[in-house]
């Protein structure tokens, strides 16, 4: 019984210790990576500020044009599908109307209950 108690306490102590160490290591690695990215961006901005801005503008304009074309294509496709669905709904309504009118005429001719 004492071995199980020792195992449980050791397990929880190890979990807490591992969490603390993992958090510290993660924070150090993230800060180092973040500082390297910031330094790289600063170097790029100082070496080629105008060409970088112009290329970013061109990329963003191309992306906007591509996105707007894709949106327009998707919108047209959805409109076509909605029109098809509406036509199908109308056909089903007509068919159900025909079925309901036929069944109501038939029910007047033959009663559903038997008279004794």
Secondary structure, DSSP 8 states (H G I E B T S, - for coil): -HHHHHHHHHHHHHHHHHHHHHHHHHHHHHHHHHHHHHHHHHHHHHHSHHHHHHHHHHHHHHHHHHHHHHHHHHHHHHHHHHHHHHHHHHHHHHHHHHHHHHHHHHHHHS-SS---
